[in-house]
Amino acid sequence: MHWGKALMWSTLWGPACQMSRSNVSTMEQILKDPLKDGEPPESQEAMVQRYLEQL
């Protein structure tokens, strides 16, 4: 099978199929959503700043 070639030839990689990063949920939003713990998710900017300070 030539699944790799089919994927490369598809329009999946074209600009019309790509979405802005601002429309994609952050990892914390994806992980916290099922928990429903009432805490608002941390913003992407806050997460990056926390990583820079802690790592």
TORMARPA-856982 format. One record per atom (N, C-alpha, C): residue in three letters; atom name; x, y, z. Coordinates in Angstrom, 3 decimals, always signed. Each point is the difference from the previous one (the first is absolute). Example, Ala and Ser with C-alpha at 12.3 -4.5 7.8 and 13.67 -1.06 7.14 Angstrom:
2
PAMI   rest   atom          u          v          w
PAMI    ALA      N    +13.190     -5.690     +7.800
PAMI    ALA     CA     -0.890     +1.190     +0.000
PAMI    ALA      C     +0.900     +1.200     +0.000
PAMI    SER      N     -0.350     +1.050     -0.720
PAMI    SER     CA     +0.820     +1.190     +0.060
PAMI    SER      C     -0.770     +1.090     +0.730
***
This chain:
55
PAMI   rest   atom          u          v          w
PAMI    MET      N     +0.830     -1.186     +0.000
PAMI    MET     CA     -0.830     +1.186     +0.000
PAMI    MET      C     +0.874     +1.250     +0.000
PAMI    HIS      N     -0.537     +1.051     -0.514
PAMI    HIS     CA     +0.725     +1.266     -0.101
PAMI    HIS      C     -0.692     +1.075     +0.822
PAMI    TRP      N     -0.263     -0.315     +1.279
PAMI    TRP     CA     -0.698     +0.949     +0.864
PAMI    TRP      C     +0.814     +1.271     +0.186
PAMI    GLY      N     +1.306     -0.122     +0.109
PAMI    GLY     CA     +0.850     +1.173     +0.178
PAMI    GLY      C     -0.114     +0.957     -1.175
PAMI    LYS      N     +0.030     -0.544     -1.210
PAMI    LYS     CA     -0.132     +0.842     -1.190
PAMI    LYS      C     -1.378     +0.650     -0.059
PAMI    ALA      N     -1.032     -0.744     +0.340
PAMI    ALA     CA     -1.354     +0.552     -0.028
PAMI    ALA      C     -0.117     +1.170     +0.976
PAMI    LEU      N     +0.616     -0.138     +1.162
PAMI    LEU     CA     -0.035     +1.072     +0.984
PAMI    LEU      C     +0.758     +1.222     -0.508
PAMI    MET      N     +1.145     -0.227     -0.625
PAMI    MET     CA     +0.792     +1.111     -0.537
PAMI    MET      C     -0.743     +0.717     -1.120
PAMI    TRP      N     -0.714     -0.731     -0.820
PAMI    TRP     CA     -0.698     +0.599     -1.142
PAMI    TRP      C     -1.329     +0.635     +0.391
PAMI    SER      N     -0.479     -0.299     +1.181
PAMI    SER     CA     -1.288     +0.546     +0.418
PAMI    SER      C     +0.115     +1.505     +0.222
PAMI    THR      N     -1.139     +0.637     +0.137
PAMI    THR     CA     +0.000     +1.446     +0.247
PAMI    THR      C     +0.130     +0.317     +1.484
PAMI    LEU      N     +0.223     -1.031     +0.811
PAMI    LEU     CA     +0.116     +0.179     +1.435
PAMI    LEU      C     +1.080     +1.014     +0.363
PAMI    TRP      N     +1.063     +0.050     -0.768
PAMI    TRP     CA     +1.133     +0.870     +0.317
PAMI    TRP      C     -0.143     +1.385     -0.616
PAMI    GLY      N     -1.039     +0.225     -0.785
PAMI    GLY     CA     -0.200     +1.305     -0.636
PAMI    GLY      C     -0.431     +1.061     +1.001
PAMI    PRO      N     +0.296     +1.259     -0.300
PAMI    PRO     CA     -0.355     +1.092     +0.907
PAMI    PRO      C     -1.499     +0.080     +0.295
PAMI    ALA      N     -0.835     -0.401     -0.922
PAMI    ALA     CA     -1.444     +0.079     +0.199
PAMI    ALA      C     -0.479     -0.971     +1.081
PAMI    CYS      N     +0.754     -1.058     +0.241
PAMI    CYS     CA     -0.402     -1.009     +0.988
PAMI    CYS      C     +0.612     +0.243     +1.376
PAMI    GLN      N     +0.924     +0.932     +0.095
PAMI    GLN     CA     +0.659     +0.244     +1.278
PAMI    GLN      C     -0.793     +1.010     +0.813
PAMI    MET      N     +0.005     -0.175     +1.324
PAMI    MET     CA     -0.703     +0.933     +0.864
PAMI    MET      C     +0.987     +0.757     +0.871
PAMI    SER      N     -0.427     +1.132     +0.464
PAMI    SER     CA     +0.823     +0.841     +0.857
PAMI    SER      C     +0.222     -0.688     +1.341
PAMI    ARG      N     +1.180     +0.189     +0.580
PAMI    ARG     CA     +0.288     -0.601     +1.311
PAMI    ARG      C     -0.941     +0.520     +1.066
PAMI    SER      N     -0.520     +1.224     -0.180
PAMI    SER     CA     -0.912     +0.560     +0.992
PAMI    SER      C     -1.327     -0.762     +0.026
PAMI    ASN      N     -0.317     -0.756     -1.056
PAMI    ASN     CA     -1.225     -0.785     -0.046
PAMI    ASN      C     +0.170     -1.397     +0.569
PAMI    VAL      N     +1.236     -0.375     +0.325
PAMI    VAL     CA     +0.291     -1.338     +0.516
PAMI    VAL      C     +0.076     +0.062     +1.522
PAMI    SER      N     -0.626     -0.941     +0.676
PAMI    SER     CA     +0.028     -0.046     +1.464
PAMI    SER      C     +1.412     -0.272     +0.491
PAMI    THR      N     +0.328     +0.580     +1.148
PAMI    THR     CA     +1.306     -0.270     +0.603
PAMI    THR      C     -0.041     -1.390     +0.625
PAMI    MET      N     +1.157     -0.543     +0.320
PAMI    MET     CA     +0.078     -1.318     +0.616
PAMI    MET      C     -0.750     -0.010     +1.329
PAMI    GLU      N     +0.116     +1.076     +0.768
PAMI    GLU     CA     -0.699     +0.051     +1.289
PAMI    GLU      C     -1.509     -0.027     -0.188
PAMI    GLN      N     -0.512     +0.717     -0.997
PAMI    GLN     CA     -1.441     -0.010     -0.249
PAMI    GLN      C     -0.465     -1.406     -0.372
PAMI    ILE      N     +0.790     -0.684     -0.795
PAMI    ILE     CA     -0.359     -1.362     -0.416
PAMI    ILE      C     +0.000     -0.945     +1.200
PAMI    LEU      N     +0.992     +0.133     +0.877
PAMI    LEU     CA     +0.108     -0.903     +1.137
PAMI    LEU      C     -0.962     +0.353     +1.131
PAMI    LYS      N     -0.259     +1.302     +0.214
PAMI    LYS     CA     -0.853     +0.413     +1.109
PAMI    LYS      C     -1.479     -0.137     -0.314
PAMI    ASP      N     -0.395     +0.079     -1.234
PAMI    ASP     CA     -1.414     -0.022     -0.349
PAMI    ASP      C     -0.727     -1.203     +0.588
PAMI    PRO      N     +0.531     -1.221     -0.118
PAMI    PRO     CA     -0.711     -1.142     +0.591
PAMI    PRO      C     -0.045     +0.041     +1.526
PAMI    LEU      N     +0.939     +0.712     +0.631
PAMI    LEU     CA     +0.043     +0.038     +1.462
PAMI    LEU      C     -1.120     +0.848     +0.587
PAMI    LYS      N     -0.377     +1.059     -0.689
PAMI    LYS     CA     -1.070     +0.898     +0.457
PAMI    LYS      C     +0.219     +0.423     +1.453
PAMI    ASP      N     +1.225     +0.449     +0.323
PAMI    ASP     CA     +0.309     +0.363     +1.380
PAMI    ASP      C     -0.338     +1.451     +0.339
PAMI    GLY      N     -0.530     +0.755     -0.953
PAMI    GLY     CA     -0.412     +1.366     +0.270
PAMI    GLY      C     +1.106     +1.026     -0.136
PAMI    GLU      N     +1.238     -0.434     -0.067
PAMI    GLU     CA     +1.117     +0.925     -0.180
PAMI    GLU      C     +0.073     +0.434     -1.459
PAMI    PRO      N     +0.146     +1.311     -0.257
PAMI    PRO     CA     +0.151     +0.423     -1.394
PAMI    PRO      C     +1.349     -0.470     -0.543
PAMI    PRO      N     +0.060     -0.380     -1.256
PAMI    PRO     CA     +1.275     -0.467     -0.552
PAMI    PRO      C     +1.015     +1.135     -0.082
PAMI    GLU      N     +1.247     -0.345     +0.171
PAMI    GLU     CA     +1.100     +0.949     -0.097
PAMI    GLU      C     +0.173     +0.407     -1.463
PAMI    SER      N     +0.257     +1.267     -0.248
PAMI    SER     CA     +0.198     +0.453     -1.379
PAMI    SER      C     +1.334     -0.514     -0.529
PAMI    GLN      N     +0.116     -0.027     -1.302
PAMI    GLN     CA     +1.243     -0.451     -0.644
PAMI    GLN      C     +1.166     +0.879     +0.435
PAMI    GLU      N     -0.222     +1.311     +0.049
PAMI    GLU     CA     +1.065     +0.933     +0.386
PAMI    GLU      C     +0.442     -0.230     +1.443
PAMI    ALA      N     -0.965     -0.222     +0.902
PAMI    ALA     CA     +0.333     -0.257     +1.399
PAMI    ALA      C     +0.765     -1.313     +0.140
PAMI    MET      N     -0.383     -1.007     -0.769
PAMI    MET     CA     +0.685     -1.280     +0.057
PAMI    MET      C     +1.455     +0.140     -0.459
PAMI    VAL      N     +0.213     +0.710     -1.102
PAMI    VAL     CA     +1.363     +0.204     -0.513
PAMI    VAL      C     +0.832     +0.752     +1.026
PAMI    GLN      N     -0.566     +1.041     +0.616
PAMI    GLN     CA     +0.721     +0.767     +1.010
PAMI    GLN      C     +0.343     -0.880     +1.202
PAMI    ARG      N     -0.940     -0.826     +0.443
PAMI    ARG     CA     +0.252     -0.903     +1.121
PAMI    ARG      C     +1.107     -0.989     -0.343
PAMI    TYR      N     -0.011     -0.517     -1.218
PAMI    TYR     CA     +1.062     -0.923     -0.424
PAMI    TYR      C     +1.362     +0.699     +0.003
PAMI    LEU      N     +0.036     +1.228     -0.486
PAMI    LEU     CA     +1.264     +0.731     -0.034
PAMI    LEU      C     +0.553     +0.238     +1.413
PAMI    GLU      N     -0.892     +0.236     +0.950
PAMI    GLU     CA     +0.428     +0.238     +1.369
PAMI    GLU      C     +0.407     -1.272     +0.723
PAMI    GLN      N     -0.689     -1.103     -0.285
PAMI    GLN     CA     +0.231     -1.232     +0.761
PAMI    GLN      C     +1.016     -0.936     -0.638
PAMI    LEU      N     +0.168     +0.061     -1.282
PAMI    LEU     CA     +0.896     -0.967     -0.643
PAMI    LEU      C     +1.365     +0.554     -0.263
***
